């Protein structure tokens, strides 16, 4: 299959947010930041108008909730009630 140069140019200028993280990538982000974490739920949601992943997990005996943006940054971690 031949890819024309204009297709490559378009792909280079797509915003990063156009390519979403997979749930396995989200899992890897949490496991890297919180070794030994046990993830109980990963949901894709909207937070303050932006698409995010909300991750519920247990770490060091605490129930936590993380918000991760589509660029893979952990925006917020808090105790989950």
Buried (B, 14 or more C-beta within 10 A) or exposed (E): EEEEEEEEEEEEEEEEEEEEBEBEEBBEBBBEEBEEBEBEEBEEEEEEEEEBBBBBBBBEEEEBBBBBBBEEEBBEBEEBE
